[in-house]
Amino acid sequence: MPDFYSRTGKMALGSRLRRLSDRITDEAAAIYQLYGNDFQPRWFPVFYVLSEQDGRTITEIASEIGHSHVSVSQIVKDLARNGYLEERAVSGDRRKNHVFLSELGRATAVRLQEQFRDVNDALEAAMAETSYNLWGAIAEWEHLLERKPLLRRVQELKKARESAEVQVVDYQPEYAAAFRALNEEWISKYFRMEAADYAALDHPDEKILQPGGHIFVALYGGEAVGVCALLKHTDGTWELAKMAVSPKAQGKNIGWLLGRRVIEKARELGATALFLESNTMLKPAVNLYYKLGFRKITGRPSPYERSNIQMELEL
């Protein structure tokens, strides 16, 4: 094994598997030549399923072997060009061509049987020399990745690592510009700034903090990338409002962290419920609120034209 794989470890799993696959494919090509068969290894899955059941469509073959329709279509063309297959419509289903082994294909299928037996026996003997069942391991990994793809596993770990690096701090005057800019950015992208927005964003001390509310700021790498406010209304109700996360910092769980901090603070202050307003076109935001425990309500008057959904969390 090259030292490269010792240095990279599992990071190069795909490259190492590809190297092994390329080696086996090259040896398979040599084995076909050994038995006098002018045949390419990549044709095998398509050819084999047709030798089991002739007259299948390309879609059926692709589903059977787990290849894309485009890949199977190209292999069928190559096999037909070399005289192993032929395509034709069948009675009762003339909208699709079905694929059949030609006379040469059927003769080749018979001739390949001896080669298949020898190859199978050679592989069984090779596996008997190993400490691990490669065939079983491949099946296990296929099931593992089908249940949760590697990409999603890495995304989850990346999100968890970056979330751990986010700090949620109390508002300070130095964050006033970020509080306004982050909110104005998303509001202007989807809607328009309204009077209630200008009042809260231009005068956070007067409109949010002095009446007993709080503002929290999410810092990532020392930069303010998310904000959220806890508003106390004159009727004694509490509102989660003005949540905004910078597009460049999305995917780091910042909305969840801010939402949880606001909920914790509301509980500390003795609130029995927390409400919010949003718009259903903001699907990621609404889904976040549901995950935080909020449920849809109706009936509250709203100062915002854009609001078409109200939600509440009982504390």
Secondary structure, DSSP 8 states (H G I E B T S, - for coil): --HHHHHHGGGGHHHHHHHHHHHHHHHHHHHHHHTT----GGGHHHHHHHHHS-SB-HHHHHHHHT--HHHHHHHHHHHHHTTSEEEEEETTEEEEEEEEE-HHHHHHHHHHHHHHHHHHHHHHHHHHTSSS-HHHHHHHHHHHHHHS-HHHHHHHHHHHHHHHT-EEEE--GGGHHHHHHHHHHHHHHHS---HHHHHHHH-HIIIIITTT-EEEEEEETTEEEEEEEEEE-TTS-EEEEEEEE-GGGTTSSHHHHHHHHHHHHHHHTT-SEEEEEE-TT-HHHHHHHHHHT-EEE-----S-SS--EEEEEE-
